Amino acid sequence: MLNGQKILVTGVGGAVATPLAAFLARNNEVWGAARFGDPSRREKVEAAGIRAVAIDLAGDDLSTLPTDFTHVLHLAWIRCTPGDFAMAARVNSQAAGRVIQHCRSACGILITSSTGVYSPHPDPYFRYREDHYLGRGCTDEFLAANATVRLYNPTSSAAKIATEAVARFAARSLDVPLTIARLNSVYGTADMFPARYIKEVLAGQTIIFPNDPCPHTPVHIDDMCAHVAPLLAAASVDATTVNWCGDEVVDYQDYARLAAQWAGVAAKLDVLPLPGYPPGNVSDNSLRLSLTGPCRQPFRTAYRTMYDAVAARGSA
């Protein structure tokens, strides 16, 4: 547990960063940086006791931020169009280096990467360890199929790998303790991506998946809040790299099947293969377990709570 610290959270308007920052703000001075193009997001952040600062990481000017943060969570990220790697590298990868440089007096910095950096393995239940091969290709056939289902952003994997490299260089050069957390999928609130499946079930839509089964290891936002302090404590100048995932293997189809069961309707599922897409996204949780201990949120129970929140809003 972090107490009495001065913490910067970037990308604070996002569905993951906002609850993390709100949790930290209970016992710490938390600054939240984001573009805040939507004023309602800024209002939500400030209502949680977070000091909001408008920052565009596409630029180089971070002068509106103090330099005396004790800890930093860098979660800011933008999705760029296919082929626009230059923008992805500038706003995502290079920005990570600028944030580390600006906050180089911090005791620890945590930067989120993604399990999307790993090269696909043919076994859908293969557990990707932190030392697995990196890199994921993209073909015209993949882009054509992906345009229909919009499951994957082609610039993300390369930009995440570049971000890790820039962050490692900055940490080593500036002697800053760093943790690179390769995030699996996140669930827990009605604003997070699994809500998409719940809404589609409630609307009677057919839900498309790239494989069947399509397993992964999702992590609940409440568990992420509990993980922040130990992951920051594990930061090192050589960059501690860890899979930030849950402990249970869950099929993506389970989001729809369980929602349909609770709604009392039939789940409408289909498969549209994406050439080159990994058949599974199961993270090896061994290192994370050694740092944080086990997750406390059982998937089925926690997902039911999320389902109830989404269903209460309706399918819109």
N, C-alpha and C positions, 0 to 999 in steps of 0.2 A: 504494500500500500504506500502510495506517495502522499506525503503531507507537507504543507507549507512550502511547496516548490513553485517556481515560476516556469510555466510550461507553454510552449508554442505548439499549436496544432494547425497545420496547413490543410487546405481543402475542406475547411470546417463546415461548409454548406452541404456536404455530401451525406448520403444516408448512413454511412459507416462512421465518418469522422464526427458528425454532430453528437451522437450518443456517447462516443468515447470522450469527447471534450466535456460534455455535460457531466459525465461520471467523475472526471478528474477535477472539475470545477467545484465539487463538493468540499474538497479539502486543500485546494491549491489555487494559486493565481493563474488563470488560464487565458491566453490570448489566442484568438481564432482568426486565421488569415484565409481569405478567399476573394474571388472577384465580386461576389454579392450582386450579380446582375439582377437577381430576383430579390427585391427589398423584403419580402416576407421571410426569406431564409435568414436574413440578418436579424430580423425581429425575433425569430425563434432562437437563434444563437444567443442573443443578448438576454432573452428571457431566462436562459439557463445559467446566467451568471458569468458568461464568457465575454471578454472584451473583444469586440469585433473590429478588425482592421481590413480595409479593402486593399488587396494586393493583386496585381496581374503578373504572374510569373513568366509571362512571355517577354517581359522587360527585365532590365537589370537592377532597377531601383528598389531596394528593400529598406530604405532609410527611415520609413515610418515605423519600422519594427525596432524594438530595443535589441541590444546585443548580449544582454546578461541573462538569457534564459538558462535554467539549470538542465532542462530536458526539452527535447523536440520530438514531435510525431509528425513526420512529413508524409501526408496522405494525398496531397494535391495531385491531380491527374486529369488530362483531357484525352478524349478519343478523337483521333484524326482520321480523315478519309483515306481509303486505300491508296498507297503510293506516296502519301505525303509524309514520308519519314523525316524530312528536314524539319517540319513543324513539330512533329512528335518529339524529335531529339531536342529541339530548343526549349519547348515549353515543359517537357517532362524530364528528360535526362540532364540537360545542362542546368535546369533549375535546381535539381537536387544538389549539385555542386555549389551553386550560389547560396542555397540555404545553409549548407554545412559551413561554408566560408563565413557567412554572416553570424552564425551561432557557434563559432568554434570554441567558445569558452564553456559550452555545455558539458555536463557530466556524462550524458549519453544521448544519442540521437537514434531514433528508430525510423527507418524508411521502409515503406511497403512496396514490395515487388509482387510477383504473381507466380503461381504454379504453372501458368501458361508459358513459362520460359523453357520447360522441359521438352526434349525431343520425344515424340510419341512412341510408346511401346505397344506391341500388338496385343498383349494381354490386358483386357479392360480392368482387371483387378490388380495390376502391377502397382506396387507402392513406390512412388517416386521419392528417392532419397535426395538430400541436398547435393550429393556428389554425382547425380545422374547427368547424362549428356544434356547440353543446352542447345537451343535453336530449333525453330520450326519453320518449314518451308511454306510457300504459298503458290498456287497455280491459278491459271485462268479458270480451270474447271471448278476449283474450290470457290473462287469469287462468284462465279455464276450461280452455284448452288447456295452459297451463303447469302446472296442477295434476297433469296426467298424467305429464309428463316431468321436471318440477322442474329446468329448465335455468337459470332466471333468477329473481333476487330483485327484485320490483318496487320496493322502497324504495331499492335500492342506487344507481341512477344519480342520483336527486335528492339523496341523502345525500352522495354523493361530490362532486357539484358544490357543495353547501353546505359540505362540509369544505374544499374548495379555497378558497372565499370567506373562511371564517373564518381559515384559515391565512394567507392573503394579508394580511388585515387585521392579524392579530397580528404578523406579520413586519415589516410596514411601521411599525406603531405602536411596536414595541419594538426596531426596528433590528436584526433577527435575519436572517442569511443563510439562505435557504430554497430547497430544491429540491422541486418537486412532480413525482413520478414516476408517470405513468399506466401502470399495469402491465397487460400482456397476460397470457396464461396462462403458468403455470410448470410445468415438469416436471423429473424427474431422480431422485426418490426414490420408494420404494414407498408413501410416505404422501401423495403428491400426487394431485390429482384425476384425471389420466389413468389412474391405477391402476384406476379404476372400469371403464374400457373393457376393460382387460386381464382383470379378474376376470369381467366379463360374457361375454367371448369364451370364457374357460376353462370357464365354467358353461353354455355353450351357449345363452345368452339372446339375444334380439333387441334390438339397440341402436337407440334412437330419436334422430334428429337433426332440427333444425328446418328445415334446408335441405340440398340436395345440388347443388353442393359447399357446403362450410361452412369456408372458409379462415380462417386466423389466423396470427399470427407468435409462436409460443411461445418462451420464453426458458428456458434451462437454469439450474438453481440454481448451478452452478459459475461460469457466466458472470456471474450476478447478484453473486456474491461478488467477482469481479474488477471489477465496475462500481461498487461502493459508493464507493470512495475518489474516483474522478473525478467521480461525480455529486455527492458532498458538496463537492468542490472547486469545482464550478460553481455552488454556492448563491449567491443574491443577495437583497438586501432586496426587490427587485421580484418575487421568486419566479421562479426558472428552472423552466419547465415542459417536461417531456421525456417522450416515449413510452418506457417501459421494456419493450422487446420484443426478440425475437431477430431474426436476419437472414434466415431462411428462411421462405417461405410454405408452410404445411402445412395440409392439410384435416383437420378433426376426424375424418373417416372414416378417415384414415390410422392413427390410434391403434388402431382396430379391425382394419383390413385387415392391417396389419403383424403385429399380435398373432396373428391367425388364420393368417397365412402361417407364422409361426414355430412355432405350435402344431400345424400340419398339419391344420387344420379349415377349414370354410367359414364365412366371416363372414356373420352374419345382421344386415342393416342395413335400417332403414325410416326414412321421413320423416313427421313430424307437424308441419305448418307452424304457426308461432306468429304470429298477426296482429300486424304492427308490429315483429317481431324483425328485427334487421339481417341481411342475407343473408351478411355476412362480417365479420371482425374483424381486418383486416390493418392494422397500424400502420406509418406511415412512419417508418423508422429513421434518417433522415438526420441529425437533430440528435444522437441518441444515439451514432451512429457518430463524429461529430465530437468528442464528449466522451470516449468510452471506447475507441474503436477497435473492430475487428470481434470478433464472438463467436468462441470457439475450439472450441465443442462442435458437431460436425456432427450434425444431427437424427437421421438413421437409426442411426448408431453409438451415440449417447447413449441413444436410446430403446430400443435392443436391450438395453443394460445395465439399464435400468429394467425392461424386460419380464422379464428373467431374475430380477431381485430379487423382483418380484411373483409370478412363477410359482413360485419356490421356497417362497413362503409358502402357496400354494394359492389357491383362488378364494373362500375365506371372508372 
